[in-house]
Structure formats: structure tokens, C-alpha cells
């Protein structure tokens, strides 16, 4: 773990809940809720990269927006640089957001097609020589200063993402949230953008909240890993420790699904049955129990708490000891 972890946390999320009303009764009162994020807690230290993984719809992007206070959380607390984001208003919130920037999945949709890209970058700059500094940022992300006056449609997808990164860097943030920032790009371009982000992290001392479906990308980029399922955190810990010895049954299934680029390797997979439950009516107790091969009656009784699982890891599983005593890969194709 980074030496910077000895410092005070940069970001702390405590018991964050984000629900959305999707139906109302005749009096206009909410009668049905979508449970997007449920009781999520995490900590991010200066200079650290924390990966957030899970299936589509598990609440990763909603969590990111709630942290930025783009959504008003239903419950919980977000503390950034020692300040409560939820209690900040107006100018204070804008000042906090300068230190918390986000790079979205779709770089074309994130840019105003009617504005030259340089103007979008310069918006985040203060003081004199804004154009010169915006041109320097373009060059820092691998583009040219002359690109300042061009429009988004004149660039490729990878180039547009570089522009979005330059725009995010303009306010000199301390935290960069990458929400599927490379998933829409070709594989070769993904590698280039990841290399760029790694360089920027080292040069500017940035902390990253890195959201991705691609476990291989997360493994190469992130110091620690948080796994989410149906809005809840099910496992967290150092990335290599989680990958080498996953504790939660869902984490085991995710990691076993990563393809191995070796035709001679037979493959070992944990095959999950059924579909992800609806966030409108989540199961009682453990949200994963309806698909878990280790489910027992106790799993339906209460939501499992995060429990130490060794090597600085924690997992939320009522049968954690039994699961960890068994083979890592459970399938008809073989076991580990």
C-alpha cells in the first residue's frame, strides 16, 4: 500500500444511500423506490487509486454522482478533504468540486459540439493566459496546441477522451473519478489512455476512483478494489489480494469469468444461475443469495456485515468461513 495511506483520508463515504422514487400514490407521495445504492462506505487516500467493479446496474455510476453531490443522497455522509460535501452550499460546493473532477464514458456526449475544445478546457482555468495554459494541457495529454480551435467532431474517440481528461485537469483537482473512461474505446486506444492516466497520476499526485467493467484494466491500474452487487459493497481489499484469493462468492464468479488468452488453458468458471434481482424489490438479507451456490436460510434473515477476510480484505457474507474453506473455482470444468 502507498506510503500516502499513512496520511488522513482524502475521501470518506459513510453509509451512503441513494434511492429514487419511481411511483407515487394519489396524494403524490412516493410509493415505490428504486434502491440504487445501499449503505456504501469506502475510504480513499491521497495518491491512491480505488477500483469500483460490478455488473451493469449495480450502482457504480450512481455512487460516483452521489459523491460529487450531483445527486442528493438519501442518507449517509461524504467527506472530502475533511469537509462534509452534503452540508456545503453554493460557492463552497463549487470550490469543492474544483478538486473533484469526473471523466465520463462517452467523450463525444461530454463535449459541447458547438464550442471549440479549447474553450471547454479554458472554462476550468482562472487568471491570465487561459488560452496558453489550455494549449499546454492539450499538449500534456498528447494533442497539439493548434487543436485548441477545433470542434469535437473533428477528433477520434480516443482524442476526444484526451480532451475530456485535459478539461478535468484544468482546475488542478486532487481527485479524478474515471467512470468507464476507457470502455467505449478500441483496445489499443484503451492502453494509450491508461498509460496517460498513469503518467498523470504520478506527475500530479492524483487520486483516482476508477469505475470499470474490465477487471484486467482495474487490476493493472488500481491499488485497492471494491466489488459492488445490487447497490451494496460485497468485498473490498488490496487489488492483488482480492484477485489471487477472492473471498465473496460473487467476486469469485466475476474473476473466474475473465478470459485467459491461452488456447491451451481449459478455463475454470463459476457459472451463476438466474438474473440480477430488480432494484425495485431487492431480496431480503443478502442481495446475492438468489444466485449464490452457497446460499442457506441464514442468508435471507439479515444483511451481512463486512467481515475481515484476511490480508486486509473484508467481505459481506454470512457463510464467509465456509466459502473460504472451499475451492476458489466451483464448476464442472475443474476446481482450484
N, C-alpha and C positions, 0 to 999 in steps of 0.2 A: 504494500500500500504506500502511496505517496507520502513523503515527509510532511507535505502540506496538510495532511489529515490530522496532524497534531494541533493544528490551529482550530479556532472556532468555526463551526459550520457556516458556509455561505448561504445555503438554503435549507430550511427545515419545514417539512409538511407534516402536520399532526392531525390525524383523524379526519382527513378531508372527505367530504360527501358532496356529490353533485347529482341532483335529481331534477328531472324536467317534467312538468305537468303536461300530460298528453290528452286528458279528457276532463270535463267539468260537469257538475250537476246542474240542475235547473236554476240554482241560485248563483252560478258562476264560480263555485268553489271547486278546487281541484279534486277530482275523484279517482284519478289513476295517474301513477307516476312511473317514469322510466328511470330505473336505477343505473345511472351511467358510471359513477364512481362511488365506492362504498368503503369508508373507513381506511383510507390510504395514508400511510405515514412513510416518509423517507427523509434521508439526510444527504446533502451534497456538500463536499468540502472544496475549498479553493484549489484550482488546478486539476480537479478530478473530473473524470468522465463516467457518468452513470447511465447504463443502458436500460431502456424500458422495452420489454418484449411481450408478445401475446398475440392471440388471433385477432382478426378484424372484429371490431365491435366490443373489445374488452375494456375500453375506456382510456386508452393511452393518450390519444389526441385531446380528449375532453379534460384529462388530468393536466396536460400542458396548458390549455387555455384557462383552466381554473387557477393554476399557479400564477399566470400572468394577470389574473383578475379580469380577463376578457369575459368570463362568466362569473356571476356572483355565487360563490359556493353556498350550498345548502347548510353545511356545517363544517367545523374544522378550522384550522388556522394555518396560514402560510407566513413564514418569517424569512425575510431576505435581508442579509447584511444586518441582522439584529433588529429589523423593523417589521412590524406587523403590516403586511400588504393589505389585508382586509380593512384595516382602520384608516389607511391612507386615503386622502381625498384630493381631488383636483391637482394642484401644482405638485404636491408631494408624490402622488401616484405617478404623474408624468415623469418626475425625476427618477423614481424607482425603475420605471420601465425603460429608461435610457440604459440602465445597467442590465436589463433582461431583454434580450432580443430573440426573435424566432426566425428560422428558415423553414419554409413550408415545402410540401411535396411537389406542388405544381408551380414551377418558376414563371410560367407564362401568365397564369392566373394571378400571381402575386404582384405583377408589374402592371402599371397603368399603360395601356397600349398607345395612349395619346401623348405621353410625355417621353422626352428623351431620357435615356437611362441615367445620364449624369445628373439630371435634375432630381431624380428619385434618390440618388445617393447623397446629393448635397443637402437634401432636406434634414438629414440627421446630423449635419455639421453646424457648428457655431463659429462666430468670429470671421475675420477677413480671410481672403484667399480660399473660399469654399470650393471654387472650381478646381484650383490647383490641387487641393487636398483630395477631392473626389477623383481626379485623374490619377493621383498616386495610389489610391485604393484600387482602382481598376487595374493598374499595373501589378499591384500586390497580389491580386487574385488570378493573374495570368492573362489579362487582356491588355489592350493598348489605351494610352491616354486619348488617342483620336476617337475611340469608341464612345466618348462622352456624349457626342451629339447624335448618336444613332438611336433608333427606336427598337423596342423589344422584338418585333417580328423579324428584324434583320439578323438575329442571332440564333444559334442552335440551342437545343435544350440544355446542354452542358454549360454553354456560355451564359445563358440566362440564369442558371443556378449560381454561377460565379458572380453575376451582377447582384443577385439577391444576397449572397454572402458579403459582398462589399458594402451593400446598403446596411446590413445588420452590424457590420464592424464600424460604421461611421460614428455612432455615439460613444465608441470605446466601451463596450459592455464588459461586464465581468462574467456573465452567464449567457451562453448561447444554447437555445433549445432547437435541436435539429429534428423536425417532425417528418420522418420518412424522406429526408432531404436527398437521398440518392436513389430511391426505389423507382422513380419514373425515368431513370437514365439507362443508357446502354451499359453493359458490364464494364467495358473498357473505360468509359467515361466515369462510371462509379468509382473505379480505382483512382482516377485522377483527382476527383473531388475529395475522396477520403484522404489522399496524400496531402491535398491542400489544407483540409481541416486539421490534420495532424501537425502540419507546419505552423498554422495559425495558433493552435493550442500552445505549442512550445514558445512561439515568438511573443504572444500577447498574454500568456498565463491564463488563458480562458478556461472556464469550467463548462462542461457540456452535459446537458440532459439529452441523451441520444435515443430517439424513438425509432424502432425499425422492426420489420418482419424478418429481415435477413440475419439469421443467427451468426453466420460466418463473419459478416460485417461487424456485428456487435462484439464478437469475440476478439477481433483484431483491434478494435478502437477503444473499448471501454474497460475501465479498471474494475468496476462493480456492475452487478446485474440485478435487476428487479423484474420478476415474472408476474404478469397480471392475468387473471381469468375472471371474466364476467364482472369487471369493475373492482375486483379485490386483488391485493398482493398475496401470492401464494408461496413465493420463495424469493430470498434476496441473499446476496453474498458476493465475495470476490469472483470475478468472471471465470477464471480458470478453475477454481474450486467447484463452482456450480456445473461447469461443463464436464469436468472429469468425474464428478460423483454427485449427480443431481439427487436431491432428497425428495421433493414432492412428485407424486405420480404424474401430474400434468407437465412438469418440467422434463421428466424422463421421456414423455411422449413427444414433446417438442424437439428435444435434442436428438432423439432417435430418428426423427423424420428428416434430418439434414442429410442430403445425398452425399455419398462418398465418391470422389472422382477416381474410382479404381474398378474396372470391369471385373476383376478377379475377386473383389470383395462381395460376399453373398448378401450383405445388408442385414441389419438387425433392427427391427422396428417394433414399437409398442403401438398397436392399432387400437384407436379409440372408437367405440361404438356410439351411435346416436349423434344428435346435433347439439350445438350450444344452446342452452335454455334461453328463453326470452328474458331480456332485462326488465320487461314489464311485470313478469311474475317469476322472479328468481326462486330457486328451490330453497327450502328451509335448511338450516345448518350449513354444511359445506356446499358451495355452489358447484363444485366439480363432482359431487357424489353420484350424479345421474349418469356419468360416463366413466367413473373410476373403477378399475378392475379390483381394487382393494376395498370398496365401499362396504360398510357394515351399519347396523342400526344406529350406532352411536353417532355416525356422521350426519344424521338428519336432526339430531337433537339440539345442537348449538353451533354457532360459527366458531371454527377452531382458531385459537390464538397462535400468533407467531411463536415458534418454539425453537431454541437453539438446536442446530443440526451438525455441529462440529465445524472446525476450520472457518470460524467467523461467519457461518451461514445460519439462516433461520428459515423455517418453513411452517406453513399453516396446514397441519394435517393431524387429525385426531388419532391416526394409526401410524404416526411417523416412525416409531421404533420398529414396528412390524415391516413397514415398507422398506426401510433402510437395511433390514437384515436380509431381504430377498435380493434376487438378481436385479441388476440395473435395467436390463432389457428383457421384457417379458413378451415373447412371441413364439409363433410356431416355427420361425426361421432360425431360432437359436437363442442362447442366453449368454450373458457375460458373467 
